[in-house]
């Protein structure tokens, strides 16, 4: 119960790392706002939490829209009196050769993966400063922001930019007791991978879904992808007082991929 009574917001909480993180924060005692572009993914989860005696709310959030951020954070502050934790996890994957990538596609990837984090951080910091007792912001980036990958320039640049962004904001907010850190997963078993066009091809080549995951994880020193709960555990640590002297840095949870 390291997070007992704290108010948290998680983006992209409808599936994958975001859903696992929301569940982990709730188990640690936090009150959690689960947000996602698709409210149908988070509303049932929030209802289950309330039925079990926890405290959660679900809201639709388009991370590209500043008015959405203003509305959601205002709701969190109204309900729980402030915001203590923000996990900025929402993002999309994208892979295409640079010469085939359109300007529209480039801007779309950066609008979600980078602009969305900027807006979330901006309004989370404002809410935390207003409360006056610090807070923790965790930005979920990617190992692709640390290690180059051919054919993923739009995605990698959006994730790589988050490194400098998080460090800069951490220094800006240190005097307020607001800690800002990044988490850098490599391959994680999430629905995002299954939505990629090449996943169906891997399934056909390797005899089904299990074979596709094995093929994808071939480059991992640990020989497998991470489970979303393993990433959530690291995020929960950074949100807690166990990480009270950690800010402006990166937690790389990649099974040795970038070693």
HELIX and SHEET records of a PDB file:
HELIX    1   1 UNK A   16  UNK A   27  1                                  12    
HELIX    2   2 UNK A   39  UNK A   51  1                                  13    
HELIX    3   3 UNK A   66  UNK A   80  1                                  15    
HELIX    4   4 UNK A   98  UNK A  100  5                                   3    
HELIX    5   5 UNK A  103  UNK A  110  1                                   8    
HELIX    6   6 UNK A  111  UNK A  115  3                                   5    
HELIX    7   7 UNK A  116  UNK A  131  1                                  16    
HELIX    8   8 UNK A  143  UNK A  145  5                                   3    
HELIX    9   9 UNK A  153  UNK A  173  1                                  21    
HELIX   10  10 UNK A  174  UNK A  176  5                                   3    
HELIX   11  11 UNK A  191  UNK A  194  1                                   4    
HELIX   12  12 UNK A  197  UNK A  206  1                                  10    
HELIX   13  13 UNK A  209  UNK A  216  1                                   8    
HELIX   14  14 UNK A  217  UNK A  219  5                                   3    
HELIX   15  15 UNK A  228  UNK A  239  1                                  12    
HELIX   16  16 UNK A  241  UNK A  243  5                                   3    
SHEET    1   A 7 UNK A  56  UNK A  60  0                                        
SHEET    2   A 7 UNK A  31  UNK A  36  1                                        
SHEET    3   A 7 UNK A   7  UNK A  10  1                                        
SHEET    4   A 7 UNK A  85  UNK A  88  1                                        
SHEET    5   A 7 UNK A 135  UNK A 140  1                                        
SHEET    6   A 7 UNK A 178  UNK A 185  1                                        
SHEET    7   A 7 UNK A 250  UNK A 253  1                                        
END                                                                             
